Amino acid sequence: MNFPIDKFAHTQTPFYFYDIELLRQTLGEVSHMAEHYDFAVHFAVKANANPRILDEVRSYGLGIDCVSGNEVRAALEHGFDPKKIVYAGVGKADWEINLALDADIECFNVESIPEMEVINELAMAKGKVADIALRINPNVDAHTHQYITTGLEENKFGIGLWEVEAAAAKARELSNINLVGVHFHIGSQITDMGAFQALCTRINGLLRWFEEQKYLISVVNVGGGLGIDYEHPDEVPMPDFKAYFETFAKHLELRDGQKVHFELGRSLVAQCGSLITRVLYVKKGQKKQFAIVDAGMNDLIRPALYHAYHKIENISSSAPVEKYDVVGPVCESSDCFGKEVVLAGAKRGDLIAIRSAGAYGEVMSSRYNLRPFAESRFSE
Ligand SMILES: *Cc1c(COP(=O)(O)O)cnc(C)c1O
């Protein structure tokens, strides 16, 4: 990526830098491919809720996938059509459900029978009927990191396969909810299309069962989870949306009138974002040297939380490369962005780019150690 280093020279660090052109290319490509297959895409706003990013996403006509009441509120405030807002989450509080009912959102993705009963009760009090989809835990292994696997029986998410029958019967019995769809989400950063193919096989069996039981299922929401290339952000700035959609087009056995929905987060926004930070000190130890930077785990927690890899570059040096542990100022040993990172020779004041940080970066930041929030900057 060509960073506008001159512009960065007088900018307070750390900050998130978003390449709007790459974001637009990605959104353009995903919209184009989705249209080709007649699929609908909702952006998983938990990946990045920056107002500028939301405006760009909306301008491409995508819907929004929310996992909290405030995310629903943010989507409404940014002008998203309520009929393109879906809302999932294992622990929806009453105020959050009421907020979504008042907004007449497209669909609640319901994760348990007790939750279904509460939505029914709250909808009844408002004289409304809420459309719902059952979030079913398909027990499919996404072959990804254990912290971001969600579709196994041991995970807290969704309705187990063994209780789908009871949940569907309950939905039929309750007067103020309307079962319109099924919903799945097996995990994140999935790069093996075989995992999605296994999901399709599971969904096909369920769709057959729903048809036999005379339930009218019009929405098949397959969730998100498409991975990106953290190792090669420049060579592979965009995931292969075609191969991804093709997998579902080929393997899902849809009935007439059924529409496939996707909820993509990371794959839409990860590559357009970088965390830009300055080297404060280079500290030489006996066995290794540290590049101590002014961004910390409070700004980007993925390496500490998931042992996630981010490519790190010294964008202001062309000195011969050396190895550094790139660490932040926070008082935790886990405040480390990368060990033994090969960087152009670093000195105080150099700008460091931590790449592929547009998803689950800014939005997960905190004020730990009472550090201020990093600001955001845009390429245009
Ligand atoms: C997090 C999440 C997504 C998005 O996942 P990505 O891996 O970022 O694509 C989609 N749906 C649900 C229900 C989620 O919780």
The ligand as a MOL file (V3000), in Angstrom:
LIG
                    3D

  0  0  0     0  0            999 V3000
M  V30 BEGIN CTAB
M  V30 COUNTS 15 15 0 0 0
M  V30 BEGIN ATOM
M  V30 1 C -19.4540 -11.7930 13.7700 0
M  V30 2 C -20.6360 -12.2350 13.0130 0
M  V30 3 C -20.6410 -12.1470 11.6200 0
M  V30 4 C -19.4730 -11.6340 10.8100 0
M  V30 5 O -18.3720 -12.4450 10.8600 0
M  V30 6 P -17.0890 -12.1390 9.9310 0
M  V30 7 O -16.1660 -13.2470 10.2350 0
M  V30 8 O -16.5390 -10.8250 10.3350 0
M  V30 9 O -17.5560 -12.1520 8.5020 0
M  V30 10 C -21.7830 -12.5390 10.9670 0
M  V30 11 N -22.8700 -12.9970 11.6360 0
M  V30 12 C -22.8900 -13.0860 12.9710 0
M  V30 13 C -24.1130 -13.5760 13.6370 0
M  V30 14 C -21.7900 -12.7080 13.7040 0
M  V30 15 O -21.8070 -12.8260 15.0290 0
M  V30 END ATOM
M  V30 BEGIN BOND
M  V30 1 1 1 2
M  V30 2 1 2 3
M  V30 3 2 2 14
M  V30 4 1 3 4
M  V30 5 2 3 10
M  V30 6 1 4 5
M  V30 7 1 5 6
M  V30 8 2 6 7
M  V30 9 1 6 8
M  V30 10 1 6 9
M  V30 11 1 10 11
M  V30 12 2 11 12
M  V30 13 1 12 13
M  V30 14 1 12 14
M  V30 15 1 14 15
M  V30 END BOND
M  V30 END CTAB
M  END
